[in-house]
Amino acid sequence: MKLGDPKIEVESTESTQALLDPSMPEGAIAVAAFQTAGRGRLGRTWEAQPGTALLLSVLLKPPADLPLPQLALVAGVAVADVLEHMTRLAVQIKWPNDVMLRRQKVAGILAETREGAVVVGIGINVNQTFEQLPERAGSLLTTTGHEWNLDEVMEEVLDMLGARYEAWLAGGLDAVYDGLAPRDFLRGRTVSVNGTSGTAEMIDRDGRLRISVGDGKVIAIESGEVTYER
């Protein structure tokens, strides 16, 4: 599926998520150089220096009977595909919505349902310096040592997201699982989610995080905030 038309492009906005409306055609995007009130999961703020990060939202309209929360993982796979291709480095996905490069977060995904549509927000740290990043975060610049063209990164992300989204529409998470399971950042780590602690086993084919809690018992978590031992 071709994404990117229509395209809303602004210098500054509270959040690119707010620029898209379900009445717009599927595939509409919003991109900004700076967000004054960017949001991550659980209402966290998300900011980057103007012009240093890819701040992108995409409007999707999948059938309502599909498991829409899985789109955060689908987008994560698409971003991981692109970053791995561009940097030639191994990229991992931290359930439920972070993309990791050399054990540092370089991208985050926020999928919000809205009147039968899903607005997928994608934030990628591209050209921030070490001083401009929070602790335990990285950028393409800090990882590779050189700057990247934001428009080129965006075009590759849109192309790959379109392809991965089409595959998901046709075959569910199974159809993109090849890009998810091998990149599971939490696998084998001691984690805590929603008060449940144990060893992360895997992201299953329904998009849940399976945690071994001892005595042969495994719990599948559908959503939540993860802490893990580094």
C-alpha positions as CSV (number, residue, x, y, z in Angstrom):
1,M,0.0,0.0,0.0
2,K,1.3,3.4,-0.9
3,L,1.3,5.8,2.1
4,G,1.9,9.5,2.1
5,D,-1.0,11.1,0.3
6,P,-2.3,13.5,1.4
7,K,0.7,14.9,3.3
8,I,0.5,17.5,6.0
9,E,3.9,19.1,6.7
10,V,4.5,21.7,9.4
11,E,7.4,23.3,11.2
12,S,5.9,23.0,14.6
13,T,2.9,21.3,16.2
14,E,1.8,20.0,19.6
15,S,1.8,16.5,18.2
16,T,1.6,15.1,14.7
17,Q,-1.0,12.7,16.0
18,A,-3.5,15.6,16.3
19,L,-3.0,16.7,12.7
20,L,-4.8,13.6,11.3
21,D,-8.5,13.1,11.3
22,P,-10.4,9.8,10.5
23,S,-12.3,11.6,7.8
24,M,-9.1,11.8,5.7
25,P,-8.1,9.1,3.2
26,E,-6.2,6.1,4.5
27,G,-2.5,6.7,4.0
28,A,-2.6,10.3,5.0
29,I,0.5,11.4,6.9
30,A,1.6,14.3,9.1
31,V,5.2,15.2,9.6
32,A,6.8,18.0,11.7
33,A,10.2,19.4,12.4
34,F,9.3,20.0,16.0
35,Q,6.7,18.9,18.5
36,T,5.8,21.0,21.5
37,A,3.8,18.3,23.2
38,G,4.8,15.0,21.6
39,R,3.5,12.0,23.4
40,G,4.7,8.5,24.0
41,R,3.0,5.7,25.7
42,L,1.1,6.3,29.0
43,G,0.9,10.0,28.3
44,R,4.7,10.6,28.5
45,T,6.0,13.7,26.8
46,W,8.4,13.2,23.8
47,E,10.5,16.0,22.5
48,A,13.5,16.4,20.2
49,Q,15.5,19.3,19.0
50,P,14.0,20.9,15.9
51,G,15.0,19.1,12.7
52,T,16.9,16.3,14.4
53,A,14.2,13.6,14.6
54,L,11.7,12.0,12.2
55,L,8.3,12.9,13.7
56,L,5.6,11.2,11.7
57,S,2.0,10.0,12.0
58,V,0.2,7.8,9.6
59,L,-3.6,7.3,9.2
60,L,-4.6,3.6,8.7
61,K,-8.1,2.2,8.4
62,P,-8.0,-1.6,8.9
63,P,-11.1,-3.7,9.3
64,A,-12.5,-3.3,12.8
65,D,-12.4,-7.1,13.4
66,L,-8.6,-7.2,13.3
67,P,-6.6,-6.9,16.5
68,L,-5.7,-3.2,16.1
69,P,-3.1,-3.0,19.0
70,Q,-0.9,-5.2,16.9
71,L,-0.3,-2.3,14.6
72,A,2.3,-0.9,17.0
73,L,4.3,-4.1,16.5
74,V,3.7,-4.0,12.7
75,A,5.1,-0.5,12.6
76,G,8.0,-1.5,14.8
77,V,8.9,-4.2,12.4
78,A,8.8,-1.8,9.5
79,V,11.0,0.7,11.3
80,A,13.4,-2.0,12.3
81,D,13.6,-3.3,8.7
82,V,14.6,0.2,7.5
83,L,17.1,1.0,10.2
84,E,18.8,-2.4,9.8
85,H,19.0,-1.9,6.0
86,M,20.3,1.7,6.4
87,T,22.9,1.1,9.1
88,R,23.8,-2.5,8.4
89,L,23.6,-3.1,12.1
90,A,21.3,-5.5,14.1
91,V,18.1,-3.8,15.3
92,Q,15.8,-5.2,18.0
93,I,12.2,-4.6,19.0
94,K,11.4,-4.1,22.7
95,W,7.8,-5.1,23.3
96,P,5.4,-3.4,23.0
97,N,6.6,-0.3,21.0
98,D,10.3,0.5,21.1
99,V,13.0,0.0,18.5
100,M,16.5,-0.6,19.9
101,L,19.9,-0.2,18.3
102,R,23.0,-1.3,20.2
103,R,20.8,-1.7,23.4
104,Q,19.7,1.9,23.1
105,K,16.2,3.2,22.2
106,V,16.3,4.9,18.8
107,A,12.6,4.9,17.9
108,G,9.2,4.6,19.5
109,I,5.7,3.8,18.2
110,L,2.3,5.1,19.4
111,A,-0.8,3.5,17.9
112,E,-4.1,5.3,18.8
113,T,-7.5,4.1,17.7
114,R,-9.9,6.9,16.7
115,E,-13.4,6.5,15.3
116,G,-12.7,3.3,13.5
117,A,-9.2,4.4,12.3
118,V,-5.7,4.0,13.8
119,V,-3.2,6.9,13.9
120,V,0.3,5.4,14.1
121,G,2.8,7.8,15.4
122,I,6.5,7.1,14.7
123,G,9.4,8.9,16.3
124,I,12.9,8.1,15.2
125,N,16.0,9.7,16.7
126,V,18.0,10.6,13.6
127,N,20.5,13.4,14.0
128,Q,20.6,14.2,17.8
129,T,23.9,14.4,19.5
130,F,24.7,12.6,22.8
131,E,24.0,15.8,24.6
132,Q,20.5,16.1,23.1
133,L,19.4,12.6,24.1
134,P,17.9,11.3,27.3
135,E,19.7,8.6,29.2
136,R,19.8,5.2,27.5
137,A,18.6,6.6,24.2
138,G,20.6,6.8,21.0
139,S,20.2,8.2,17.5
140,L,21.4,7.2,14.0
141,L,24.1,9.9,14.3
142,T,25.4,8.7,17.7
143,T,25.4,5.1,16.5
144,T,26.9,5.5,13.0
145,G,28.9,8.7,13.4
146,H,27.3,10.6,10.5
147,E,24.1,12.5,9.8
148,W,21.2,11.2,7.8
149,N,18.7,12.8,5.5
150,L,15.3,12.9,7.3
151,D,13.3,12.9,4.0
152,E,15.1,9.7,2.9
153,V,14.5,8.0,6.2
154,M,10.8,8.9,6.0
155,E,10.3,7.6,2.5
156,E,11.9,4.3,3.3
157,V,9.8,4.0,6.5
158,L,6.6,4.8,4.5
159,D,7.4,2.2,1.8
160,M,8.2,-0.5,4.3
161,L,5.2,0.3,6.6
162,G,3.0,0.1,3.5
163,A,4.4,-3.3,2.7
164,R,4.2,-4.7,6.2
165,Y,0.7,-3.3,6.7
166,E,-0.5,-5.0,3.6
167,A,1.0,-8.3,4.7
168,W,-0.7,-7.9,8.2
169,L,-4.1,-7.2,6.5
170,A,-3.8,-10.4,4.5
171,G,-2.3,-12.7,7.1
172,G,-2.3,-11.1,10.6
173,L,0.8,-11.0,12.8
174,D,1.9,-14.3,11.4
175,A,2.6,-12.6,8.1
176,V,5.2,-10.2,9.7
177,Y,6.4,-12.5,12.4
178,D,9.6,-13.1,10.5
179,G,10.6,-9.5,11.3
180,L,9.5,-9.7,14.9
181,A,10.5,-12.9,16.6
182,P,14.3,-12.8,15.7
183,R,14.5,-9.2,17.0
184,D,12.8,-9.8,20.4
185,F,14.9,-7.6,22.7
186,L,13.4,-8.9,26.0
187,R,13.7,-12.6,25.3
188,G,15.5,-14.3,28.2
189,R,15.6,-11.1,30.3
190,T,14.2,-10.7,33.8
191,V,11.2,-8.4,33.4
192,S,8.4,-6.9,35.3
193,V,5.0,-6.0,33.7
194,N,1.9,-4.9,35.4
195,G,3.1,-6.4,38.7
196,T,4.1,-9.7,37.1
197,S,7.8,-10.6,37.3
198,G,9.6,-13.4,35.6
199,T,11.6,-14.3,32.5
200,A,10.5,-13.0,29.2
201,E,10.1,-16.0,26.9
202,M,8.9,-14.5,23.6
203,I,6.5,-12.2,21.8
204,D,3.8,-14.7,20.7
205,R,1.9,-14.7,17.4
206,D,-0.9,-12.8,18.9
207,G,1.5,-9.9,19.9
208,R,1.5,-10.8,23.6
209,L,4.6,-11.0,25.8
210,R,4.9,-14.5,27.3
211,I,6.5,-14.4,30.8
212,S,7.7,-17.5,32.7
213,V,6.8,-16.9,36.3
214,G,8.2,-20.2,37.8
215,D,6.9,-23.7,38.5
216,G,6.3,-24.1,34.8
217,K,3.7,-21.4,34.7
218,V,3.6,-18.9,31.8
219,I,1.5,-15.7,31.6
220,A,0.7,-13.9,28.4
221,I,0.6,-10.1,28.8
222,E,-1.4,-8.2,26.2
223,S,-0.3,-4.7,27.1
224,G,1.7,-2.9,29.8
225,E,4.8,-1.1,30.8
226,V,8.0,-3.2,31.0
227,T,11.0,-2.8,33.2
228,Y,13.9,-5.2,32.7
229,E,17.3,-6.0,34.2
230,R,20.1,-4.7,32.0
